[in-house]
Amino acid sequence: MKQYAMLWGCTVQTRLPSIEAATRRMLDVLGVSVRDLEGASCCPEPYTSALIGRELWYALAARNISLAEARNLELTTICNGCYDTLFEVNETLKQDDSLRERINSTLLRIGKEFKGSSEIRHIVEVLDEDVGLDHIAASVRRPLSNLRAALHPGCHLYRSKTVEDYDRKPKIFENLVRLTGVQLVDYGLEKMCCGYPQRQADEEMSLKATLATKLQRIQESQADCLVVVCPGCCVQFEYGQIELRQRYNLDFGVPVLHLAELMAVAVGISAGEMGLETHRSPVGKITAKLGGQ
Amino acid sequence: MDKEIVAKLREHLKEAFIEATTPRARRLTVSVSKEGILRAAETLCREYDARLITISATDLGLDLQLLYHLSLPKLLVNLKTIVPKEDLRIASLTPSIFGANWIEREVHDLFGVEFEGHPDPRRLILSYEWPRDNTPLKGPRRGLASEFQKPTMENLLSTGQIFPMSSMAKRQRVKMKIPEVLPTTIANPEALEELHTVVKGVGFDGKVGYDWKTKKMRY
């Protein structure tokens, strides 16, 4: 089995460590070897730095990619935001010779070079293509057949090289969730943004017009929980629910889990072991359906 | 002649000399730090018979840009300097170039720049009743990042990550039996130094208005 360099991302390491704990344990069970990307910085996130200083965005992402290249490892991530940045920078620098030269002249000051020798893989691609759905299905110890889940793939999971390929990863995400045995519910707004990036421009619109609209439909679909594959979306759904309750008296009470946490439970890891109680959404409501602590 | 002037200014100004460009024929723009502006103007007047035409000021958001326009025989020289809004003081040219007198008084009225050493810093454009802290052509200090974006940028530039690693997160991580801190720029000073080199290399710190001493935005 291949070994990967893992860029965990800022959100996971500082705000949602249960996703990291779940991913490490789940990948252990599935026999996937990942190494923390030593010396990594923020990807950097695809909103603020990319908008204010695109040159910095390219340079820091290229530096992160070069760390993996120097170790001859493919780079993977469990964060859609990190994936979007790394994927776009990797593809752009491979194709734009003058930009690559300019970025490499900056990286030369720190003894690094972007070679463009590797691919960026979202964790769902690693699970689908390298681990294999059959192997994952055979590893499920605790089918979650009494859990009804709504899915939110997140905008950046649609990032692809070709138009035809745009929904490949969201479909993999859906297939991976199915393997855990949960019942998927259709709420009709799966492709709608969570509203996280809109916060930069208008927090009220982000919360009331976007987030609350999705949560309302998820609540009406009678899903037990929402499953995401992006820590940024997870923060928006969890902290956003708190803000909706405090500011606008809108209470949805939707538990939110990352795909890795759901899969970890399915392959036999206990909810307590990976710290699911640290979530800011009411995950305790579904603990019993996840097999208890 | 341009090259000779640039060489002379470089020699006189030393570290106060930043760069020189020739945007078009018979035009020379020399960037100098504000500490070097008096020496630069004096050098041009004394050694090249320059005449001060005027001084123009532009509000750049975080800083004011002052352009000193000097006419030499067959050449126009612009001395360009930046004055940060936190400290709007610069040496007055008036004691040695008297033609700067009213121009500096006008820039002081409209932009609030204090020309240190000016012998007669009275109001020129504005009435004497005009409030001292109201400088009509100088806006508030502002930069590219919005209030929402500032913490993100400050964390990224100071630690290499956009969220701080709290003690609670560390406790949670230990309890989950994962590394207390990942081997990222948070725990690796050499990696953080690399990031800072990249930030400075692409000029992002100046562009976004980041103060390395306070680790905060200047606005």
Interface residues (C-beta under 8 A of the other chain):
Chain A: W8 C10 T11 Q13 T14 R15 P17 S18 E20 A21 R24 D36 L37 E38 G39 A40 S41 C42 P44 E45 T48 S49 I52 G53 E55 L56 A59 L60 R63 T106 L107 R109 I110 K112 R199 Q200 E203 E273 M274 G275 T278
Chain B: L144 A145 S146 F148 Q149 T152 M153 L156 G160 Q161 I162 F163 P164 M165 S166 A169 Q172 R173 K175 M176 K177 I178 P179 L182 P183 T184 T185 N188 E190 A191 L192 E194 L195 T197 V198 V199 G201 V202 G203 F204 K207 V208
